[in-house]
Amino acid sequence: MDVGPLADESSEQKSTDWPVACCSTETIMSSNEKPWEVAYLRAALEVDGQKVPERIVSAREAVAKRLKDLGGNPDHHAERHEMECALAALTHLEDEVRIWPSATTPSNTALLP
């Protein structure tokens, strides 16, 4: 039984049959991702509510570093757009953490499966 996300296309197995472990952040964040993308994904996929704020800060810092590295380079339009979208998503995530602060308390994490 193949459990990887790149199962043989001829296989009759459906993606819903894969174990949850195939969707870990390590699998999603492959080695060809840029550091800012990795930081963004870690923030967006963090399940520990208390770690979300620090993940957001790290992601914003990584995006800022990449933008500084690009400087006045007129290329990289697609990447700049991706970073703008990531920053907008981080802002929404930040708003969610502010709106639902009780979701970040340790007492509520005990209720999760």
Biopython code that builds the backbone (N, CA, C, O; Angstrom):
import numpy as np
from Bio.PDB.StructureBuilder import StructureBuilder

atoms = [
    (1, "MET", "N", (0.839, -1.180, 0.000)),
    (1, "MET", "CA", (0.000, 0.000, 0.000)),
    (1, "MET", "C", (0.879, 1.237, 0.000)),
    (1, "MET", "O", (1.650, 1.438, 0.938)),
    (2, "ASP", "N", (0.784, 2.062, -1.016)),
    (2, "ASP", "CA", (1.554, 3.290, -1.127)),
    (2, "ASP", "C", (0.831, 4.393, -0.382)),
    (2, "ASP", "O", (-0.341, 4.661, -0.647)),
    (3, "VAL", "N", (1.534, 5.048, 0.567)),
    (3, "VAL", "CA", (0.883, 6.075, 1.366)),
    (3, "VAL", "C", (1.406, 7.469, 1.064)),
    (3, "VAL", "O", (0.985, 8.435, 1.700)),
    (4, "GLY", "N", (2.314, 7.589, 0.107)),
    (4, "GLY", "CA", (2.898, 8.880, -0.201)),
    (4, "GLY", "C", (1.973, 9.757, -1.005)),
    (4, "GLY", "O", (1.046, 9.270, -1.654)),
    (5, "PRO", "N", (2.225, 11.062, -0.964)),
    (5, "PRO", "CA", (1.386, 11.983, -1.706)),
    (5, "PRO", "C", (1.586, 11.885, -3.213)),
    (5, "PRO", "O", (0.787, 12.417, -3.984)),
    (6, "LEU", "N", (2.646, 11.209, -3.632)),
    (6, "LEU", "CA", (2.900, 11.051, -5.054)),
    (6, "LEU", "C", (2.650, 9.610, -5.470)),
    (6, "LEU", "O", (3.470, 9.006, -6.161)),
    (7, "ALA", "N", (1.543, 9.075, -5.059)),
    (7, "ALA", "CA", (1.203, 7.680, -5.372)),
    (7, "ALA", "C", (1.106, 7.500, -6.877)),
    (7, "ALA", "O", (0.772, 8.433, -7.608)),
    (8, "ASP", "N", (1.402, 6.293, -7.328)),
    (8, "ASP", "CA", (1.323, 5.950, -8.737)),
    (8, "ASP", "C", (-0.059, 6.324, -9.263)),
    (8, "ASP", "O", (-1.077, 5.987, -8.659)),
    (9, "GLU", "N", (-0.080, 7.036, -10.418)),
    (9, "GLU", "CA", (-1.352, 7.500, -10.956)),
    (9, "GLU", "C", (-2.268, 6.355, -11.343)),
    (9, "GLU", "O", (-3.489, 6.516, -11.360)),
    (10, "SER", "N", (-1.695, 5.197, -11.656)),
    (10, "SER", "CA", (-2.530, 4.062, -12.041)),
    (10, "SER", "C", (-3.178, 3.395, -10.830)),
    (10, "SER", "O", (-4.064, 2.552, -10.972)),
    (11, "SER", "N", (-2.730, 3.779, -9.655)),
    (11, "SER", "CA", (-3.285, 3.212, -8.431)),
    (11, "SER", "C", (-4.739, 3.630, -8.277)),
    (11, "SER", "O", (-5.105, 4.757, -8.612)),
    (12, "GLU", "N", (-5.553, 2.738, -7.779)),
    (12, "GLU", "CA", (-6.961, 3.044, -7.569)),
    (12, "GLU", "C", (-7.201, 3.699, -6.214)),
    (12, "GLU", "O", (-8.330, 4.046, -5.867)),
    (13, "GLN", "N", (-6.129, 3.861, -5.462)),
    (13, "GLN", "CA", (-6.246, 4.443, -4.132)),
    (13, "GLN", "C", (-6.580, 5.926, -4.243)),
    (13, "GLN", "O", (-6.006, 6.625, -5.078)),
    (14, "LYS", "N", (-7.485, 6.409, -3.425)),
    (14, "LYS", "CA", (-7.876, 7.810, -3.406)),
    (14, "LYS", "C", (-7.034, 8.559, -2.390)),
    (14, "LYS", "O", (-6.543, 7.974, -1.424)),
    (15, "SER", "N", (-6.871, 9.854, -2.610)),
    (15, "SER", "CA", (-6.073, 10.661, -1.690)),
    (15, "SER", "C", (-6.650, 10.662, -0.280)),
    (15, "SER", "O", (-5.917, 10.878, 0.685)),
    (16, "THR", "N", (-7.939, 10.426, -0.148)),
    (16, "THR", "CA", (-8.553, 10.421, 1.181)),
    (16, "THR", "C", (-8.147, 9.200, 1.981)),
    (16, "THR", "O", (-8.399, 9.135, 3.184)),
    (17, "ASP", "N", (-7.517, 8.224, 1.325)),
    (17, "ASP", "CA", (-7.067, 7.028, 2.020)),
    (17, "ASP", "C", (-5.696, 7.222, 2.657)),
    (17, "ASP", "O", (-5.267, 6.372, 3.437)),
    (18, "TRP", "N", (-5.000, 8.302, 2.356)),
    (18, "TRP", "CA", (-3.662, 8.511, 2.894)),
    (18, "TRP", "C", (-3.736, 8.816, 4.377)),
    (18, "TRP", "O", (-4.694, 9.427, 4.849)),
    (19, "PRO", "N", (-2.720, 8.386, 5.107)),
    (19, "PRO", "CA", (-2.682, 8.732, 6.531)),
    (19, "PRO", "C", (-2.498, 10.240, 6.698)),
    (19, "PRO", "O", (-1.976, 10.911, 5.807)),
    (20, "VAL", "N", (-2.917, 10.751, 7.809)),
    (20, "VAL", "CA", (-2.808, 12.179, 8.085)),
    (20, "VAL", "C", (-1.348, 12.618, 8.068)),
    (20, "VAL", "O", (-1.062, 13.765, 7.725)),
    (21, "ALA", "N", (-0.424, 11.743, 8.426)),
    (21, "ALA", "CA", (0.990, 12.096, 8.491)),
    (21, "ALA", "C", (1.524, 12.616, 7.169)),
    (21, "ALA", "O", (2.498, 13.369, 7.162)),
    (22, "CYS", "N", (0.918, 12.240, 6.052)),
    (22, "CYS", "CA", (1.423, 12.715, 4.759)),
    (22, "CYS", "C", (1.199, 14.197, 4.593)),
    (22, "CYS", "O", (1.774, 14.802, 3.688)),
    (23, "CYS", "N", (0.400, 14.793, 5.418)),
    (23, "CYS", "CA", (0.095, 16.220, 5.311)),
    (23, "CYS", "C", (0.837, 17.039, 6.356)),
    (23, "CYS", "O", (0.424, 18.156, 6.670)),
    (24, "SER", "N", (1.907, 16.513, 6.888)),
    (24, "SER", "CA", (2.665, 17.253, 7.897)),
    (24, "SER", "C", (3.355, 18.445, 7.248)),
    (24, "SER", "O", (3.516, 18.492, 6.028)),
    (25, "THR", "N", (3.761, 19.405, 8.069)),
    (25, "THR", "CA", (4.438, 20.576, 7.526)),
    (25, "THR", "C", (5.759, 20.189, 6.876)),
    (25, "THR", "O", (6.205, 20.865, 5.950)),
    (26, "GLU", "N", (6.386, 19.133, 7.332)),
    (26, "GLU", "CA", (7.643, 18.693, 6.727)),
    (26, "GLU", "C", (7.417, 18.218, 5.298)),
    (26, "GLU", "O", (8.248, 18.477, 4.427)),
    (27, "THR", "N", (6.317, 17.533, 5.042)),
    (27, "THR", "CA", (6.017, 17.062, 3.697)),
    (27, "THR", "C", (5.645, 18.230, 2.800)),
    (27, "THR", "O", (6.074, 18.288, 1.648)),
    (28, "ILE", "N", (4.862, 19.147, 3.309)),
    (28, "ILE", "CA", (4.405, 20.281, 2.514)),
    (28, "ILE", "C", (5.561, 21.211, 2.186)),
    (28, "ILE", "O", (5.636, 21.729, 1.072)),
    (29, "MET", "N", (6.452, 21.431, 3.124)),
    (29, "MET", "CA", (7.558, 22.347, 2.921)),
    (29, "MET", "C", (8.753, 21.597, 2.356)),
    (29, "MET", "O", (9.621, 21.153, 3.108)),
    (30, "SER", "N", (8.803, 21.455, 1.052)),
    (30, "SER", "CA", (9.889, 20.739, 0.406)),
    (30, "SER", "C", (11.148, 21.588, 0.391)),
    (30, "SER", "O", (11.108, 22.780, 0.696)),
    (31, "SER", "N", (12.252, 20.974, 0.038)),
    (31, "SER", "CA", (13.538, 21.654, 0.095)),
    (31, "SER", "C", (13.673, 22.770, -0.936)),
    (31, "SER", "O", (14.572, 23.601, -0.811)),
    (32, "ASN", "N", (12.808, 22.817, -1.953)),
    (32, "ASN", "CA", (12.919, 23.872, -2.960)),
    (32, "ASN", "C", (12.137, 25.124, -2.590)),
    (32, "ASN", "O", (12.082, 26.059, -3.388)),
    (33, "GLU", "N", (11.538, 25.173, -1.426)),
    (33, "GLU", "CA", (10.796, 26.353, -0.976)),
    (33, "GLU", "C", (11.783, 27.429, -0.541)),
    (33, "GLU", "O", (12.866, 27.133, -0.038)),
    (34, "LYS", "N", (11.394, 28.666, -0.740)),
    (34, "LYS", "CA", (12.199, 29.796, -0.294)),
    (34, "LYS", "C", (12.000, 29.952, 1.210)),
    (34, "LYS", "O", (10.937, 29.605, 1.726)),
    (35, "PRO", "N", (13.006, 30.470, 1.927)),
    (35, "PRO", "CA", (12.875, 30.618, 3.386)),
    (35, "PRO", "C", (11.628, 31.401, 3.814)),
    (35, "PRO", "O", (11.012, 31.062, 4.824)),
    (36, "TRP", "N", (11.251, 32.430, 3.071)),
    (36, "TRP", "CA", (10.067, 33.191, 3.463)),
    (36, "TRP", "C", (8.808, 32.350, 3.294)),
    (36, "TRP", "O", (7.864, 32.482, 4.072)),
    (37, "GLU", "N", (8.789, 31.476, 2.271)),
    (37, "GLU", "CA", (7.629, 30.602, 2.067)),
    (37, "GLU", "C", (7.512, 29.584, 3.195)),
    (37, "GLU", "O", (6.414, 29.292, 3.669)),
    (38, "VAL", "N", (8.640, 29.054, 3.614)),
    (38, "VAL", "CA", (8.648, 28.092, 4.716)),
    (38, "VAL", "C", (8.130, 28.758, 5.991)),
    (38, "VAL", "O", (7.299, 28.192, 6.701)),
    (39, "ALA", "N", (8.625, 29.962, 6.272)),
    (39, "ALA", "CA", (8.185, 30.684, 7.470)),
    (39, "ALA", "C", (6.690, 30.997, 7.399)),
    (39, "ALA", "O", (5.978, 30.887, 8.397)),
    (40, "TYR", "N", (6.222, 31.388, 6.211)),
    (40, "TYR", "CA", (4.803, 31.678, 6.038)),
    (40, "TYR", "C", (3.959, 30.420, 6.270)),
    (40, "TYR", "O", (2.958, 30.465, 6.985)),
    (41, "LEU", "N", (4.360, 29.312, 5.671)),
    (41, "LEU", "CA", (3.607, 28.069, 5.837)),
    (41, "LEU", "C", (3.593, 27.606, 7.290)),
    (41, "LEU", "O", (2.585, 27.091, 7.773)),
    (42, "ARG", "N", (4.699, 27.789, 7.975)),
    (42, "ARG", "CA", (4.735, 27.419, 9.400)),
    (42, "ARG", "C", (3.739, 28.241, 10.200)),
    (42, "ARG", "O", (3.094, 27.722, 11.111)),
    (43, "ALA", "N", (3.608, 29.516, 9.868)),
    (43, "ALA", "CA", (2.635, 30.370, 10.568)),
    (43, "ALA", "C", (1.219, 29.963, 10.206)),
    (43, "ALA", "O", (0.361, 29.837, 11.080)),
    (44, "ALA", "N", (0.976, 29.757, 8.933)),
    (44, "ALA", "CA", (-0.377, 29.453, 8.466)),
    (44, "ALA", "C", (-0.852, 28.079, 8.927)),
    (44, "ALA", "O", (-2.048, 27.871, 9.132)),
    (45, "LEU", "N", (0.076, 27.148, 9.091)),
    (45, "LEU", "CA", (-0.301, 25.776, 9.440)),
    (45, "LEU", "C", (-0.101, 25.443, 10.919)),
    (45, "LEU", "O", (-0.360, 24.316, 11.340)),
    (46, "GLU", "N", (0.354, 26.408, 11.701)),
    (46, "GLU", "CA", (0.585, 26.159, 13.133)),
    (46, "GLU", "C", (-0.731, 25.818, 13.826)),
    (46, "GLU", "O", (-1.720, 26.538, 13.691)),
    (47, "VAL", "N", (-0.731, 24.722, 14.563)),
    (47, "VAL", "CA", (-1.939, 24.302, 15.272)),
    (47, "VAL", "C", (-1.905, 24.707, 16.746)),
    (47, "VAL", "O", (-2.943, 24.721, 17.407)),
    (48, "ASP", "N", (-0.738, 25.032, 17.258)),
    (48, "ASP", "CA", (-0.621, 25.484, 18.642)),
    (48, "ASP", "C", (-0.869, 26.987, 18.664)),
    (48, "ASP", "O", (-0.025, 27.772, 18.232)),
    (49, "GLY", "N", (-2.031, 27.378, 19.168)),
    (49, "GLY", "CA", (-2.431, 28.776, 19.173)),
    (49, "GLY", "C", (-1.451, 29.701, 19.864)),
    (49, "GLY", "O", (-1.353, 30.875, 19.505)),
    (50, "GLN", "N", (-0.722, 29.196, 20.848)),
    (50, "GLN", "CA", (0.229, 30.047, 21.551)),
    (50, "GLN", "C", (1.470, 30.325, 20.710)),
    (50, "GLN", "O", (2.164, 31.314, 20.945)),
    (51, "LYS", "N", (1.755, 29.473, 19.742)),
    (51, "LYS", "CA", (2.919, 29.670, 18.883)),
    (51, "LYS", "C", (2.610, 30.524, 17.655)),
    (51, "LYS", "O", (3.526, 31.008, 16.990)),
    (52, "VAL", "N", (1.335, 30.710, 17.354)),
    (52, "VAL", "CA", (0.952, 31.443, 16.142)),
    (52, "VAL", "C", (1.551, 32.845, 16.106)),
    (52, "VAL", "O", (2.136, 33.207, 15.085)),
    (53, "PRO", "N", (1.441, 33.662, 17.165)),
    (53, "PRO", "CA", (2.000, 35.022, 17.088)),
    (53, "PRO", "C", (3.495, 35.045, 16.762)),
    (53, "PRO", "O", (3.938, 35.869, 15.962)),
    (54, "GLU", "N", (4.267, 34.161, 17.366)),
    (54, "GLU", "CA", (5.710, 34.157, 17.079)),
    (54, "GLU", "C", (5.985, 33.656, 15.658)),
    (54, "GLU", "O", (6.937, 34.102, 15.018)),
    (55, "ARG", "N", (5.171, 32.747, 15.171)),
    (55, "ARG", "CA", (5.311, 32.280, 13.783)),
    (55, "ARG", "C", (4.992, 33.411, 12.804)),
    (55, "ARG", "O", (5.649, 33.542, 11.772)),
    (56, "ILE", "N", (3.997, 34.220, 13.123)),
    (56, "ILE", "CA", (3.641, 35.358, 12.274)),
    (56, "ILE", "C", (4.802, 36.347, 12.212)),
    (56, "ILE", "O", (5.155, 36.830, 11.137)),
    (57, "VAL", "N", (5.389, 36.643, 13.360)),
    (57, "VAL", "CA", (6.528, 37.567, 13.405)),
    (57, "VAL", "C", (7.676, 37.019, 12.566)),
    (57, "VAL", "O", (8.281, 37.759, 11.791)),
    (58, "SER", "N", (7.980, 35.742, 12.710)),
    (58, "SER", "CA", (9.063, 35.126, 11.932)),
    (58, "SER", "C", (8.784, 35.191, 10.438)),
    (58, "SER", "O", (9.687, 35.452, 9.643)),
    (59, "ALA", "N", (7.546, 34.957, 10.060)),
    (59, "ALA", "CA", (7.181, 34.997, 8.647)),
    (59, "ALA", "C", (7.315, 36.413, 8.097)),
    (59, "ALA", "O", (7.839, 36.610, 7.001)),
    (60, "ARG", "N", (6.844, 37.393, 8.855)),
    (60, "ARG", "CA", (6.966, 38.789, 8.405)),
    (60, "ARG", "C", (8.435, 39.190, 8.258)),
    (60, "ARG", "O", (8.803, 39.880, 7.307)),
    (61, "GLU", "N", (9.268, 38.758, 9.200)),
    (61, "GLU", "CA", (10.703, 39.066, 9.129)),
    (61, "GLU", "C", (11.346, 38.407, 7.907)),
    (61, "GLU", "O", (12.190, 39.012, 7.246)),
    (62, "ALA", "N", (10.948, 37.180, 7.613)),
    (62, "ALA", "CA", (11.508, 36.471, 6.457)),
    (62, "ALA", "C", (11.095, 37.150, 5.144)),
    (62, "ALA", "O", (11.904, 37.257, 4.222)),
    (63, "VAL", "N", (9.854, 37.602, 5.059)),
    (63, "VAL", "CA", (9.393, 38.326, 3.868)),
    (63, "VAL", "C", (10.161, 39.642, 3.738)),
    (63, "VAL", "O", (10.596, 39.995, 2.642)),
    (64, "ALA", "N", (10.330, 40.366, 4.836)),
    (64, "ALA", "CA", (11.056, 41.637, 4.801)),
    (64, "ALA", "C", (12.499, 41.430, 4.339)),
    (64, "ALA", "O", (13.030, 42.223, 3.562)),
    (65, "LYS", "N", (13.123, 40.362, 4.823)),
    (65, "LYS", "CA", (14.500, 40.059, 4.410)),
    (65, "LYS", "C", (14.564, 39.781, 2.917)),
    (65, "LYS", "O", (15.466, 40.264, 2.231)),
    (66, "ARG", "N", (13.614, 39.007, 2.410)),
    (66, "ARG", "CA", (13.612, 38.701, 0.978)),
    (66, "ARG", "C", (13.381, 39.960, 0.153)),
    (66, "ARG", "O", (14.036, 40.155, -0.871)),
    (67, "LEU", "N", (12.468, 40.807, 0.578)),
    (67, "LEU", "CA", (12.230, 42.061, -0.133)),
    (67, "LEU", "C", (13.479, 42.932, -0.141)),
    (67, "LEU", "O", (13.784, 43.579, -1.143)),
    (68, "LYS", "N", (14.199, 42.947, 0.974)),
    (68, "LYS", "CA", (15.452, 43.701, 1.042)),
    (68, "LYS", "C", (16.474, 43.107, 0.091)),
    (68, "LYS", "O", (17.194, 43.834, -0.594)),
    (69, "ASP", "N", (16.535, 41.771, 0.050)),
    (69, "ASP", "CA", (17.470, 41.101, -0.859)),
    (69, "ASP", "C", (17.173, 41.427, -2.320)),
    (69, "ASP", "O", (18.088, 41.586, -3.127)),
    (70, "LEU", "N", (15.895, 41.526, -2.651)),
    (70, "LEU", "CA", (15.506, 41.845, -4.027)),
    (70, "LEU", "C", (15.809, 43.299, -4.370)),
    (70, "LEU", "O", (16.078, 43.636, -5.523)),
    (71, "GLY", "N", (15.761, 44.149, -3.357)),
    (71, "GLY", "CA", (16.074, 45.560, -3.559)),
    (71, "GLY", "C", (15.294, 46.160, -4.707)),
    (71, "GLY", "O", (14.078, 45.987, -4.796)),
    (72, "GLY", "N", (15.981, 46.859, -5.579)),
    (72, "GLY", "CA", (15.343, 47.512, -6.714)),
    (72, "GLY", "C", (15.283, 46.633, -7.950)),
    (72, "GLY", "O", (14.973, 47.124, -9.035)),
    (73, "ASN", "N", (15.569, 45.355, -7.813)),
    (73, "ASN", "CA", (15.546, 44.435, -8.954)),
    (73, "ASN", "C", (14.140, 44.406, -9.555)),
    (73, "ASN", "O", (13.181, 44.061, -8.865)),
    (74, "PRO", "N", (14.009, 44.765, -10.834)),
    (74, "PRO", "CA", (12.672, 44.819, -11.430)),
    (74, "PRO", "C", (12.071, 43.435, -11.739)),
    (74, "PRO", "O", (10.885, 43.329, -12.051)),
    (75, "ASP", "N", (12.876, 42.402, -11.652)),
    (75, "ASP", "CA", (12.374, 41.041, -11.899)),
    (75, "ASP", "C", (11.633, 40.534, -10.664)),
    (75, "ASP", "O", (11.422, 41.275, -9.704)),
    (76, "HIS", "N", (11.260, 39.312, -10.702)),
    (76, "HIS", "CA", (10.610, 38.639, -9.574)),
    (76, "HIS", "C", (9.218, 39.177, -9.277)),
    (76, "HIS", "O", (8.808, 39.238, -8.118)),
    (77, "HIS", "N", (8.487, 39.569, -10.321)),
    (77, "HIS", "CA", (7.132, 40.088, -10.127)),
    (77, "HIS", "C", (6.222, 39.055, -9.466)),
    (77, "HIS", "O", (5.461, 39.389, -8.557)),
    (78, "ALA", "N", (6.294, 37.815, -9.914)),
    (78, "ALA", "CA", (5.431, 36.767, -9.363)),
    (78, "ALA", "C", (5.726, 36.545, -7.887)),
    (78, "ALA", "O", (4.809, 36.412, -7.077)),
    (79, "GLU", "N", (7.011, 36.506, -7.542)),
    (79, "GLU", "CA", (7.368, 36.288, -6.141)),
    (79, "GLU", "C", (6.925, 37.465, -5.275)),
    (79, "GLU", "O", (6.455, 37.269, -4.154)),
    (80, "ARG", "N", (7.072, 38.673, -5.785)),
    (80, "ARG", "CA", (6.626, 39.847, -5.028)),
    (80, "ARG", "C", (5.114, 39.774, -4.778)),
    (80, "ARG", "O", (4.634, 40.099, -3.692)),
    (81, "HIS", "N", (4.382, 39.343, -5.800)),
    (81, "HIS", "CA", (2.932, 39.196, -5.646)),
    (81, "HIS", "C", (2.611, 38.128, -4.599)),
    (81, "HIS", "O", (1.715, 38.310, -3.775)),
    (82, "GLU", "N", (3.346, 37.017, -4.634)),
    (82, "GLU", "CA", (3.137, 35.947, -3.640)),
    (82, "GLU", "C", (3.412, 36.469, -2.234)),
    (82, "GLU", "O", (2.696, 36.135, -1.290)),
    (83, "MET", "N", (4.448, 37.288, -2.100)),
    (83, "MET", "CA", (4.759, 37.835, -0.776)),
    (83, "MET", "C", (3.669, 38.797, -0.307)),
    (83, "MET", "O", (3.329, 38.812, 0.876)),
    (84, "GLU", "N", (3.120, 39.596, -1.217)),
    (84, "GLU", "CA", (2.013, 40.486, -0.853)),
    (84, "GLU", "C", (0.815, 39.677, -0.375)),
    (84, "GLU", "O", (0.172, 40.034, 0.612)),
    (85, "CYS", "N", (0.517, 38.586, -1.077)),
    (85, "CYS", "CA", (-0.598, 37.722, -0.673)),
    (85, "CYS", "C", (-0.323, 37.075, 0.679)),
    (85, "CYS", "O", (-1.221, 36.968, 1.515)),
    (86, "ALA", "N", (0.910, 36.646, 0.894)),
    (86, "ALA", "CA", (1.279, 36.025, 2.163)),
    (86, "ALA", "C", (1.141, 37.027, 3.308)),
    (86, "ALA", "O", (0.636, 36.687, 4.378)),
    (87, "LEU", "N", (1.588, 38.258, 3.083)),
    (87, "LEU", "CA", (1.464, 39.283, 4.125)),
    (87, "LEU", "C", (0.006, 39.581, 4.443)),
    (87, "LEU", "O", (-0.352, 39.783, 5.603)),
    (88, "ALA", "N", (-0.834, 39.608, 3.416)),
    (88, "ALA", "CA", (-2.266, 39.830, 3.642)),
    (88, "ALA", "C", (-2.863, 38.679, 4.452)),
    (88, "ALA", "O", (-3.662, 38.901, 5.361)),
    (89, "ALA", "N", (-2.473, 37.458, 4.119)),
    (89, "ALA", "CA", (-2.971, 36.289, 4.855)),
    (89, "ALA", "C", (-2.485, 36.319, 6.301)),
    (89, "ALA", "O", (-3.229, 35.953, 7.211)),
    (90, "LEU", "N", (-1.253, 36.749, 6.519)),
    (90, "LEU", "CA", (-0.730, 36.850, 7.883)),
    (90, "LEU", "C", (-1.497, 37.895, 8.683)),
    (90, "LEU", "O", (-1.727, 37.725, 9.880)),
    (91, "THR", "N", (-1.892, 38.978, 8.017)),
    (91, "THR", "CA", (-2.694, 40.004, 8.684)),
    (91, "THR", "C", (-4.042, 39.432, 9.110)),
    (91, "THR", "O", (-4.510, 39.696, 10.217)),
    (92, "HIS", "N", (-4.659, 38.656, 8.237)),
    (92, "HIS", "CA", (-5.934, 38.020, 8.584)),
    (92, "HIS", "C", (-5.752, 37.037, 9.743)),
    (92, "HIS", "O", (-6.581, 36.967, 10.651)),
    (93, "LEU", "N", (-4.668, 36.290, 9.697)),
    (93, "LEU", "CA", (-4.384, 35.336, 10.773)),
    (93, "LEU", "C", (-4.178, 36.076, 12.092)),
    (93, "LEU", "O", (-4.656, 35.641, 13.139)),
    (94, "GLU", "N", (-3.471, 37.183, 12.033)),
    (94, "GLU", "CA", (-3.256, 38.020, 13.226)),
    (94, "GLU", "C", (-4.584, 38.516, 13.785)),
    (94, "GLU", "O", (-4.797, 38.522, 14.997)),
    (95, "ASP", "N", (-5.470, 38.929, 12.889)),
    (95, "ASP", "CA", (-6.801, 39.384, 13.310)),
    (95, "ASP", "C", (-7.567, 38.255, 13.991)),
    (95, "ASP", "O", (-8.233, 38.474, 15.003)),
    (96, "GLU", "N", (-7.472, 37.065, 13.443)),
    (96, "GLU", "CA", (-8.148, 35.908, 14.043)),
    (96, "GLU", "C", (-7.632, 35.642, 15.451)),
    (96, "GLU", "O", (-8.410, 35.341, 16.356)),
    (97, "VAL", "N", (-6.332, 35.751, 15.632)),
    (97, "VAL", "CA", (-5.745, 35.525, 16.960)),
    (97, "VAL", "C", (-6.234, 36.586, 17.935)),
    (97, "VAL", "O", (-6.483, 36.291, 19.103)),
    (98, "ARG", "N", (-6.373, 37.831, 17.454)),
    (98, "ARG", "CA", (-6.880, 38.917, 18.316)),
    (98, "ARG", "C", (-8.352, 38.712, 18.646)),
    (98, "ARG", "O", (-8.773, 38.932, 19.782)),
    (99, "ILE", "N", (-9.131, 38.294, 17.661)),
    (99, "ILE", "CA", (-10.568, 38.113, 17.854)),
    (99, "ILE", "C", (-10.868, 36.924, 18.758)),
    (99, "ILE", "O", (-11.777, 36.977, 19.587)),
    (100, "TRP", "N", (-10.113, 35.873, 18.596)),
    (100, "TRP", "CA", (-10.345, 34.639, 19.342)),
    (100, "TRP", "C", (-9.172, 34.326, 20.267)),
    (100, "TRP", "O", (-8.546, 33.278, 20.109)),
    (101, "PRO", "N", (-8.853, 35.193, 21.224)),
    (101, "PRO", "CA", (-7.696, 34.934, 22.085)),
    (101, "PRO", "C", (-7.853, 33.683, 22.938)),
    (101, "PRO", "O", (-6.858, 33.067, 23.320)),
    (102, "SER", "N", (-9.081, 33.303, 23.239)),
    (102, "SER", "CA", (-9.278, 32.108, 24.058)),
    (102, "SER", "C", (-8.826, 30.849, 23.334)),
    (102, "SER", "O", (-8.549, 29.837, 23.978)),
    (103, "ALA", "N", (-8.746, 30.889, 22.016)),
    (103, "ALA", "CA", (-8.292, 29.721, 21.251)),
    (103, "ALA", "C", (-6.803, 29.480, 21.447)),
    (103, "ALA", "O", (-6.302, 28.408, 21.108)),
    (104, "THR", "N", (-6.085, 30.466, 21.993)),
    (104, "THR", "CA", (-4.649, 30.310, 22.195)),
    (104, "THR", "C", (-4.287, 29.941, 23.630)),
    (104, "THR", "O", (-3.106, 29.830, 23.957)),
    (105, "THR", "N", (-5.278, 29.751, 24.484)),
    (105, "THR", "CA", (-4.987, 29.413, 25.876)),
    (105, "THR", "C", (-4.753, 27.926, 26.025)),
    (105, "THR", "O", (-5.405, 27.132, 25.347)),
    (106, "PRO", "N", (-3.851, 27.534, 26.884)),
    (106, "PRO", "CA", (-3.554, 26.116, 27.072)),
    (106, "PRO", "C", (-4.755, 25.288, 27.506)),
    (106, "PRO", "O", (-4.833, 24.107, 27.169)),
    (107, "SER", "N", (-5.691, 25.875, 28.243)),
    (107, "SER", "CA", (-6.828, 25.103, 28.729)),
    (107, "SER", "C", (-7.712, 24.599, 27.584)),
    (107, "SER", "O", (-8.308, 23.527, 27.689)),
    (108, "ASN", "N", (-7.800, 25.361, 26.497)),
    (108, "ASN", "CA", (-8.609, 24.936, 25.366)),
    (108, "ASN", "C", (-7.914, 23.885, 24.501)),
    (108, "ASN", "O", (-8.585, 23.110, 23.819)),
    (109, "THR", "N", (-6.588, 23.848, 24.519)),
    (109, "THR", "CA", (-5.902, 22.870, 23.693)),
    (109, "THR", "C", (-6.100, 21.462, 24.251)),
    (109, "THR", "O", (-5.960, 20.478, 23.524)),
    (110, "ALA", "N", (-6.420, 21.367, 25.520)),
    (110, "ALA", "CA", (-6.666, 20.051, 26.106)),
    (110, "ALA", "C", (-7.959, 19.439, 25.561)),
    (110, "ALA", "O", (-8.143, 18.224, 25.632)),
    (111, "LEU", "N", (-8.839, 20.253, 25.027)),
    (111, "LEU", "CA", (-10.091, 19.762, 24.485)),
    (111, "LEU", "C", (-9.939, 19.171, 23.093)),
    (111, "LEU", "O", (-10.819, 18.456, 22.614)),
    (112, "LEU", "N", (-8.819, 19.471, 22.445)),
    (112, "LEU", "CA", (-8.617, 18.983, 21.078)),
    (112, "LEU", "C", (-8.254, 17.500, 21.088)),
    (112, "LEU", "O", (-7.625, 17.013, 22.028)),
    (113, "PRO", "N", (-8.658, 16.785, 20.028)),
    (113, "PRO", "CA", (-8.325, 15.350, 19.966)),
    (113, "PRO", "C", (-6.847, 15.117, 19.800)),
    (113, "PRO", "O", (-6.407, 13.970, 19.731)),
]
sb = StructureBuilder()
sb.init_structure("model")
sb.init_model(0)
sb.init_chain("A")
sb.init_seg("    ")
for serial, (resi, resn, name, xyz) in enumerate(atoms, 1):
    if name == "N":
        sb.init_residue(resn, " ", resi, " ")
    sb.init_atom(name, np.array(xyz, "f"), 0.0, 1.0, " ", f" {name:<3s}", serial, name[0])
structure = sb.get_structure()
